[in-house]
Amino acid sequence: MEYITLNNGLEMPIVGTGTNTYGKENNEYNGAIKNDIPELVSALELGYRSIDGAISYRNEALVGRVLAESNVPREELFITTKVPAAEEYTSSKEATRAAIDNSLKNFQTDYLDLLLIHSPIEDKELLKNTWEVFEEYYEAGKLKAIGVSNFQKHHLDQLKEFAKVKPAVNQIQINLKEPNHELLAVLEDEGITPVAWGPMKTEAHQKEVLDEIGKVYNKTGSQVLLRYQIQRGIVVIPKSHNRDNQAANLDIFDFELTPEDVEKIKNL
Ligand SMILES: NC(=O)c1ccc[n+]([C@@H]2O[C@H](COP(=O)([O-])OP(=O)(O)OC[C@H]3O[C@@H](n4cnc5c(N)ncnc54)[C@H](OP(=O)(O)O)[C@@H]3O)[C@@H](O)[C@H]2O)c1
């Protein structure tokens, strides 16, 4: 595993696993919650240590139980979860504290590695209150890093007006369909690490080129795509229900794309 150092010095695995359909009937986002997550068990066996959760996924408690039962030491894990922007969680500081306390309970831990605001909170007062609670838990050591998700530049600017702690990451959609080049440049300037959700999404014509590049390295197009992201300092959290794909998504540290490959992929 390779790590990226966040702006507060915390090391985050550069590849993690998404969980938004884990432990759900038919692997559907809105499916009923089941009683086990074989995919998470296999991910841990394969060496995944960074787990991308969210309150909205409804499976925090199940994910937490599987993590606890895995016997992987807590200090090896990097647990991320996200507080929804909805008023239920952000209408008061008490509501935000209750949400964080509940996530800590769900993950059976006394600290989370990373907590994100799941999507922009448009009301400035509510954003300020929410961030202040994040900072309070951060200062208390219950959150090792705090950040945001799906924030555009103007949302980051708004946060900057009062934030004492700079967001460590912005988790946004980054893939060949939504390359997000402009926002990535902003994040680089600000020293905020980009985390790519939906990293696997590609069009058929893009996949052909990725597969072609992969042949040179004896890798699949999907592996080339993930390598392309991490080589540019982007954390990826691909999700897979298939053990072989999970293994492939971790097997991206033994080759390096040339600047020409990178340029070719960028222009797809
Ligand atoms: N912050 C946000 O608003 C937000 C939004 C969306 C998602 N997320 C997070 O980001 C995570 C990942 O995003 P995502 O789940 O939307 O999409 P994704 O990881 O880009 O794509 C998942 C799909 O790719 C396939 N796949 C994975 N590895 C593959 C491989 N090596 N070869 C071929 N196919 C492969 C999977 O199929 P198989 O199961 O068949 O392998 C699955 O259908 C989520 O689980 C969630 O934790 C966050």
The ligand as a MOL file (V3000), in Angstrom:
LIG
                    3D

  0  0  0     0  0            999 V3000
M  V30 BEGIN CTAB
M  V30 COUNTS 48 52 0 0 0
M  V30 BEGIN ATOM
M  V30 1 N -19.1160 11.5120 -1.6550 0
M  V30 2 C -20.0760 11.1280 -2.4540 0
M  V30 3 O -21.0380 11.8650 -2.7190 0
M  V30 4 C -20.0160 9.7730 -3.0850 0
M  V30 5 C -20.8440 9.4690 -4.1820 0
M  V30 6 C -20.7410 8.2050 -4.7600 0
M  V30 7 C -19.8430 7.2690 -4.2370 0
M  V30 8 N -19.0740 7.5890 -3.1470 0 CHG=1
M  V30 9 C -18.0990 6.6050 -2.5920 0
M  V30 10 O -17.2210 6.2000 -3.6200 0
M  V30 11 C -17.2140 4.7710 -3.7280 0
M  V30 12 C -16.9140 4.3430 -5.1500 0
M  V30 13 O -17.8150 4.9220 -6.0600 0
M  V30 14 P -18.9330 4.0790 -6.8140 0
M  V30 15 O -19.2970 2.9270 -5.9620 0
M  V30 16 O -20.0090 5.0150 -7.2060 0 CHG=-1
M  V30 17 O -18.2970 3.6560 -8.1660 0
M  V30 18 P -16.9450 2.9780 -8.7090 0
M  V30 19 O -16.1030 2.4640 -7.6060 0
M  V30 20 O -16.3520 3.9410 -9.6520 0
M  V30 21 O -17.5070 1.8020 -9.5970 0
M  V30 22 C -18.0400 0.6550 -9.0810 0
M  V30 23 C -18.3190 -0.2670 -10.2550 0
M  V30 24 O -17.1070 -0.5690 -10.9300 0
M  V30 25 C -16.9820 -1.9690 -11.0730 0
M  V30 26 N -15.5620 -2.3150 -10.9020 0
M  V30 27 C -14.7880 -2.0890 -9.8080 0
M  V30 28 N -13.5400 -2.5350 -10.0320 0
M  V30 29 C -13.5110 -3.0670 -11.2820 0
M  V30 30 C -12.5040 -3.6800 -12.0740 0
M  V30 31 N -11.2570 -3.8440 -11.6280 0
M  V30 32 N -12.8290 -4.1030 -13.3230 0
M  V30 33 C -14.0860 -3.9420 -13.7880 0
M  V30 34 N -15.0890 -3.3680 -13.0880 0
M  V30 35 C -14.8070 -2.9230 -11.8410 0
M  V30 36 C -17.8430 -2.5820 -9.9980 0
M  V30 37 O -18.4120 -3.7840 -10.4520 0
M  V30 38 P -18.0940 -5.1820 -9.6870 0
M  V30 39 O -18.7760 -5.0880 -8.3690 0
M  V30 40 O -18.6960 -6.1930 -10.5890 0
M  V30 41 O -16.6020 -5.2830 -9.5820 0
M  V30 42 C -18.9430 -1.5380 -9.8190 0
M  V30 43 O -19.9960 -1.8090 -10.6970 0
M  V30 44 C -18.6050 4.3940 -3.2040 0
M  V30 45 O -18.7100 3.0520 -2.8510 0
M  V30 46 C -18.7420 5.3530 -2.0320 0
M  V30 47 O -18.0530 4.8700 -0.8990 0
M  V30 48 C -19.1380 8.8260 -2.5840 0
M  V30 END ATOM
M  V30 BEGIN BOND
M  V30 1 1 1 2
M  V30 2 2 2 3
M  V30 3 1 2 4
M  V30 4 1 4 5
M  V30 5 2 4 48
M  V30 6 2 5 6
M  V30 7 1 6 7
M  V30 8 2 7 8
M  V30 9 1 8 9
M  V30 10 1 8 48
M  V30 11 1 9 10
M  V30 12 1 9 46
M  V30 13 1 10 11
M  V30 14 1 11 12
M  V30 15 1 11 44
M  V30 16 1 12 13
M  V30 17 1 13 14
M  V30 18 2 14 15
M  V30 19 1 14 16
M  V30 20 1 14 17
M  V30 21 1 17 18
M  V30 22 2 18 19
M  V30 23 1 18 20
M  V30 24 1 18 21
M  V30 25 1 21 22
M  V30 26 1 22 23
M  V30 27 1 23 24
M  V30 28 1 23 42
M  V30 29 1 24 25
M  V30 30 1 25 26
M  V30 31 1 25 36
M  V30 32 1 26 27
M  V30 33 1 26 35
M  V30 34 2 27 28
M  V30 35 1 28 29
M  V30 36 1 29 30
M  V30 37 2 29 35
M  V30 38 1 30 31
M  V30 39 2 30 32
M  V30 40 1 32 33
M  V30 41 2 33 34
M  V30 42 1 34 35
M  V30 43 1 36 37
M  V30 44 1 36 42
M  V30 45 1 37 38
M  V30 46 2 38 39
M  V30 47 1 38 40
M  V30 48 1 38 41
M  V30 49 1 42 43
M  V30 50 1 44 45
M  V30 51 1 44 46
M  V30 52 1 46 47
M  V30 END BOND
M  V30 END CTAB
M  END
